[in-house]
Amino acid sequence: DTLAFAHVAAADAEAAVEPLEQAIQMDPGNPEWPLHLAEIYDELGKSAERDRYLRQVDRMTLSGKQLPADLRPRYERQETRAQSLSEVGAAGE
């Protein structure tokens, strides 16, 4: 969604959330929207929300939808980051 990307470019990630959530409602099968939300929530330090949207992308891929080649590296970065942070959290318990 162009509006969401404009907010991110203007360093207003919080304002990008609503247009991306609307994009998911309008185009629920597109993995780019939940992945972008996961990236934004990661940037905002909101790991639970990030993980929720990463799981949404997971469900899409488990149902047979292939991630486009340009999204795979972004998805893998977020998955690696989520895994690293969960390991750090588990070590601190």
ABEGO torsion letter per residue (X at the ends): XAAAAAAAAAGBAAAAAAAAAAAAAABAABAAAAAAAAAAAAAAGBAAAAAAAAAAAAAAAAAGBBBBAAAAAAAAAAAAAAAAAAAAAAAAX
